[in-house]
């Protein structure tokens, strides 16, 4: 048995006509760990109504879950427990600029750095032929992102975002399964008397490191039709994922040796029906 008690307090302070400060602190006290106090700080400057500059700082932590700490499988290549796992701890700094180009368009730029301490990751004990979770060390990630949102004529909505990041371990090596570049585009519009809405989405990702070698980058297209109010109580949506049936892979962990990548789904479909009563 285990339990966690948490307390969170937040306050917003107006410092002047153009300045705002947001302060917060959270205390978590799990029964199996020492607990942690996590502060948050946001300083916001609005020189004009359509523009805002933000400086953000925050800390967080994640205690190991029951699977990471206690799971055991006494077979060759199985798992051994590690009850001495420590929580992961995160420190984040971010600078954000938001600007409304018009009443219907907005751009957001952000630059950030995250530092993780006592990262929990799966390791392999070659002597015992067992996998286990351990605190493998520290890592840092820094990058930037730009977004554009628009609500255009005839109910057309569009979103674009592009991001760049670099994540490395203590030795300065890029970590696995961490793409350097991401791109997302989404456009949607109503049709059939605004009862239905069609959305087209493109997601692209650069290559990623695996435990041995690299996994190629890819771009996927998804198509969705949605009727949020087909009738008063019924919502229907239908989606086609990986519309052009692209072949792509995700990096494999070391436990999958000798494989270093895993093929993902080709074209697939989903239909969803929601009835409210």
Secondary structure, DSSP 8 states (H G I E B T S, - for coil): ---EEEEEEEEEEE-SSSEEEEEEEEEEEETTS--EEEEEEEEEEEEETTEEEEEEEEEEEE---HHHHH----STTEE---TT---EEEEEEEEEEEEESSSSEEEEEEEEEEEEES-EEEEEETTTTEEEEEE---EEEEEEEEEEEEE-GGG-EEEEEEEEEEEEETTS-B-TT--SEEEEEEEEEEETTTTEEEEEEEEEE--EE-SSSEE--EEEEEEEEEETTSSSSEEEEEEEESTT----EEE--GGGTT--EEE---SEEEEEEEE--
